[in-house]
Amino acid sequence: MRILITVIAVLAILVTATITNPTSEEFINWGIAEIRGQSDSDIERILGGTVSEPVDEVDTEMSDYVFFTVFTIQENEAEYRYLGVFNTFFNLN
């Protein structure tokens, strides 16, 4: 009986992870919101909005693993990687 409950719980978690696996558009929207949220003044917020809008034009590599997605952004020589799971993003650097 415990095995059945464990299997059902694991399946429920995997189904939820699949349903809430973020898309590239959700990642871009999250990135823009993060840039705007980190602004300290109204001027930075306005300029941050202007600067962050081209983020959707940035080359973002997306590796979809069904239950989660890894997003990679190349900026000059730096590489930034983020894990997207359960509609949440985590910095992997």
Rosetta constraint file for C-alpha pairs under 8 A:
AtomPair CA 1 CA 5 HARMONIC 6.44 0.50
AtomPair CA 2 CA 6 HARMONIC 6.11 0.50
AtomPair CA 3 CA 7 HARMONIC 6.06 0.50
AtomPair CA 4 CA 8 HARMONIC 6.14 0.50
AtomPair CA 5 CA 9 HARMONIC 6.11 0.50
AtomPair CA 6 CA 10 HARMONIC 6.13 0.50
AtomPair CA 7 CA 11 HARMONIC 6.08 0.50
AtomPair CA 8 CA 12 HARMONIC 6.07 0.50
AtomPair CA 9 CA 13 HARMONIC 6.26 0.50
AtomPair CA 10 CA 14 HARMONIC 6.20 0.50
AtomPair CA 11 CA 15 HARMONIC 6.05 0.50
AtomPair CA 12 CA 16 HARMONIC 6.09 0.50
AtomPair CA 13 CA 17 HARMONIC 6.08 0.50
AtomPair CA 14 CA 18 HARMONIC 6.14 0.50
AtomPair CA 14 CA 67 HARMONIC 6.58 0.50
AtomPair CA 15 CA 19 HARMONIC 6.20 0.50
AtomPair CA 16 CA 20 HARMONIC 6.08 0.50
AtomPair CA 16 CA 86 HARMONIC 7.39 0.50
AtomPair CA 17 CA 21 HARMONIC 5.81 0.50
AtomPair CA 17 CA 67 HARMONIC 4.99 0.50
AtomPair CA 17 CA 68 HARMONIC 6.88 0.50
AtomPair CA 17 CA 85 HARMONIC 6.53 0.50
AtomPair CA 17 CA 86 HARMONIC 5.46 0.50
AtomPair CA 18 CA 66 HARMONIC 5.78 0.50
AtomPair CA 18 CA 67 HARMONIC 4.57 0.50
AtomPair CA 18 CA 68 HARMONIC 7.24 0.50
AtomPair CA 20 CA 85 HARMONIC 6.89 0.50
AtomPair CA 20 CA 86 HARMONIC 4.77 0.50
AtomPair CA 20 CA 87 HARMONIC 5.34 0.50
AtomPair CA 21 CA 66 HARMONIC 7.07 0.50
AtomPair CA 21 CA 67 HARMONIC 6.04 0.50
AtomPair CA 21 CA 68 HARMONIC 5.41 0.50
AtomPair CA 21 CA 69 HARMONIC 6.76 0.50
AtomPair CA 21 CA 84 HARMONIC 6.73 0.50
AtomPair CA 21 CA 85 HARMONIC 5.42 0.50
AtomPair CA 21 CA 86 HARMONIC 5.79 0.50
AtomPair CA 21 CA 87 HARMONIC 6.02 0.50
AtomPair CA 22 CA 26 HARMONIC 5.99 0.50
AtomPair CA 22 CA 27 HARMONIC 6.86 0.50
AtomPair CA 22 CA 68 HARMONIC 7.55 0.50
AtomPair CA 22 CA 69 HARMONIC 7.02 0.50
AtomPair CA 22 CA 84 HARMONIC 5.93 0.50
AtomPair CA 22 CA 85 HARMONIC 6.60 0.50
AtomPair CA 22 CA 86 HARMONIC 7.27 0.50
AtomPair CA 22 CA 87 HARMONIC 5.23 0.50
AtomPair CA 22 CA 88 HARMONIC 7.64 0.50
AtomPair CA 23 CA 27 HARMONIC 6.37 0.50
AtomPair CA 24 CA 28 HARMONIC 6.28 0.50
AtomPair CA 24 CA 62 HARMONIC 7.01 0.50
AtomPair CA 25 CA 29 HARMONIC 6.18 0.50
AtomPair CA 26 CA 30 HARMONIC 6.05 0.50
AtomPair CA 27 CA 31 HARMONIC 6.13 0.50
AtomPair CA 27 CA 84 HARMONIC 7.83 0.50
AtomPair CA 27 CA 89 HARMONIC 7.75 0.50
AtomPair CA 28 CA 32 HARMONIC 6.25 0.50
AtomPair CA 28 CA 55 HARMONIC 6.81 0.50
AtomPair CA 28 CA 56 HARMONIC 6.11 0.50
AtomPair CA 29 CA 33 HARMONIC 6.21 0.50
AtomPair CA 30 CA 34 HARMONIC 6.10 0.50
AtomPair CA 31 CA 35 HARMONIC 6.29 0.50
AtomPair CA 31 CA 55 HARMONIC 7.89 0.50
AtomPair CA 32 CA 36 HARMONIC 6.27 0.50
AtomPair CA 32 CA 49 HARMONIC 7.54 0.50
AtomPair CA 32 CA 52 HARMONIC 5.59 0.50
AtomPair CA 32 CA 53 HARMONIC 7.06 0.50
AtomPair CA 32 CA 55 HARMONIC 7.23 0.50
AtomPair CA 33 CA 37 HARMONIC 5.89 0.50
AtomPair CA 34 CA 38 HARMONIC 6.18 0.50
AtomPair CA 35 CA 39 HARMONIC 6.76 0.50
AtomPair CA 35 CA 48 HARMONIC 6.42 0.50
AtomPair CA 35 CA 49 HARMONIC 7.80 0.50
AtomPair CA 35 CA 52 HARMONIC 6.84 0.50
AtomPair CA 36 CA 45 HARMONIC 5.61 0.50
AtomPair CA 36 CA 48 HARMONIC 5.77 0.50
AtomPair CA 36 CA 49 HARMONIC 6.28 0.50
AtomPair CA 36 CA 52 HARMONIC 7.93 0.50
AtomPair CA 37 CA 45 HARMONIC 7.85 0.50
AtomPair CA 39 CA 44 HARMONIC 5.40 0.50
AtomPair CA 39 CA 45 HARMONIC 5.15 0.50
AtomPair CA 39 CA 48 HARMONIC 7.03 0.50
AtomPair CA 40 CA 44 HARMONIC 6.43 0.50
AtomPair CA 40 CA 45 HARMONIC 7.19 0.50
AtomPair CA 41 CA 45 HARMONIC 6.09 0.50
AtomPair CA 42 CA 46 HARMONIC 6.15 0.50
AtomPair CA 43 CA 47 HARMONIC 6.09 0.50
AtomPair CA 44 CA 48 HARMONIC 5.54 0.50
AtomPair CA 45 CA 49 HARMONIC 6.11 0.50
AtomPair CA 46 CA 50 HARMONIC 6.43 0.50
AtomPair CA 47 CA 51 HARMONIC 6.00 0.50
AtomPair CA 48 CA 52 HARMONIC 5.68 0.50
AtomPair CA 49 CA 53 HARMONIC 6.13 0.50
AtomPair CA 50 CA 54 HARMONIC 7.94 0.50
AtomPair CA 51 CA 55 HARMONIC 7.90 0.50
AtomPair CA 54 CA 58 HARMONIC 6.86 0.50
AtomPair CA 58 CA 73 HARMONIC 7.66 0.50
AtomPair CA 59 CA 73 HARMONIC 6.55 0.50
AtomPair CA 59 CA 74 HARMONIC 7.09 0.50
AtomPair CA 60 CA 71 HARMONIC 6.61 0.50
AtomPair CA 60 CA 72 HARMONIC 5.75 0.50
AtomPair CA 60 CA 73 HARMONIC 4.95 0.50
AtomPair CA 60 CA 74 HARMONIC 7.36 0.50
AtomPair CA 61 CA 71 HARMONIC 5.68 0.50
AtomPair CA 61 CA 72 HARMONIC 5.01 0.50
AtomPair CA 61 CA 73 HARMONIC 6.45 0.50
AtomPair CA 62 CA 69 HARMONIC 6.78 0.50
AtomPair CA 62 CA 70 HARMONIC 5.93 0.50
AtomPair CA 62 CA 71 HARMONIC 4.68 0.50
AtomPair CA 62 CA 72 HARMONIC 6.47 0.50
AtomPair CA 63 CA 69 HARMONIC 5.55 0.50
AtomPair CA 63 CA 70 HARMONIC 5.13 0.50
AtomPair CA 63 CA 71 HARMONIC 6.39 0.50
AtomPair CA 64 CA 68 HARMONIC 6.43 0.50
AtomPair CA 64 CA 69 HARMONIC 4.44 0.50
AtomPair CA 64 CA 70 HARMONIC 6.58 0.50
AtomPair CA 65 CA 69 HARMONIC 5.65 0.50
AtomPair CA 65 CA 70 HARMONIC 7.97 0.50
AtomPair CA 67 CA 85 HARMONIC 7.05 0.50
AtomPair CA 68 CA 83 HARMONIC 7.13 0.50
AtomPair CA 68 CA 84 HARMONIC 5.69 0.50
AtomPair CA 68 CA 85 HARMONIC 4.76 0.50
AtomPair CA 68 CA 86 HARMONIC 7.71 0.50
AtomPair CA 69 CA 83 HARMONIC 5.93 0.50
AtomPair CA 69 CA 84 HARMONIC 5.04 0.50
AtomPair CA 69 CA 85 HARMONIC 6.66 0.50
AtomPair CA 70 CA 81 HARMONIC 6.79 0.50
AtomPair CA 70 CA 82 HARMONIC 5.66 0.50
AtomPair CA 70 CA 83 HARMONIC 4.68 0.50
AtomPair CA 70 CA 84 HARMONIC 6.12 0.50
AtomPair CA 71 CA 81 HARMONIC 5.58 0.50
AtomPair CA 71 CA 82 HARMONIC 5.11 0.50
AtomPair CA 71 CA 83 HARMONIC 6.42 0.50
AtomPair CA 71 CA 84 HARMONIC 7.41 0.50
AtomPair CA 72 CA 79 HARMONIC 6.85 0.50
AtomPair CA 72 CA 80 HARMONIC 5.62 0.50
AtomPair CA 72 CA 81 HARMONIC 4.48 0.50
AtomPair CA 72 CA 82 HARMONIC 6.52 0.50
AtomPair CA 73 CA 79 HARMONIC 5.79 0.50
AtomPair CA 73 CA 80 HARMONIC 5.13 0.50
AtomPair CA 73 CA 81 HARMONIC 6.47 0.50
AtomPair CA 74 CA 78 HARMONIC 6.06 0.50
AtomPair CA 74 CA 79 HARMONIC 4.73 0.50
AtomPair CA 74 CA 80 HARMONIC 6.52 0.50
AtomPair CA 75 CA 79 HARMONIC 6.21 0.50
AtomPair CA 75 CA 80 HARMONIC 7.84 0.50
AtomPair CA 80 CA 91 HARMONIC 7.77 0.50
AtomPair CA 80 CA 92 HARMONIC 7.61 0.50
AtomPair CA 80 CA 93 HARMONIC 6.46 0.50
AtomPair CA 81 CA 91 HARMONIC 6.20 0.50
AtomPair CA 81 CA 92 HARMONIC 5.35 0.50
AtomPair CA 81 CA 93 HARMONIC 6.22 0.50
AtomPair CA 82 CA 89 HARMONIC 6.25 0.50
AtomPair CA 82 CA 90 HARMONIC 5.37 0.50
AtomPair CA 82 CA 91 HARMONIC 4.55 0.50
AtomPair CA 82 CA 92 HARMONIC 5.28 0.50
AtomPair CA 82 CA 93 HARMONIC 7.79 0.50
AtomPair CA 83 CA 89 HARMONIC 5.45 0.50
AtomPair CA 83 CA 90 HARMONIC 5.07 0.50
AtomPair CA 83 CA 91 HARMONIC 6.48 0.50
AtomPair CA 83 CA 92 HARMONIC 6.59 0.50
AtomPair CA 84 CA 88 HARMONIC 5.55 0.50
AtomPair CA 84 CA 89 HARMONIC 4.49 0.50
AtomPair CA 84 CA 90 HARMONIC 6.57 0.50
AtomPair CA 85 CA 89 HARMONIC 6.55 0.50
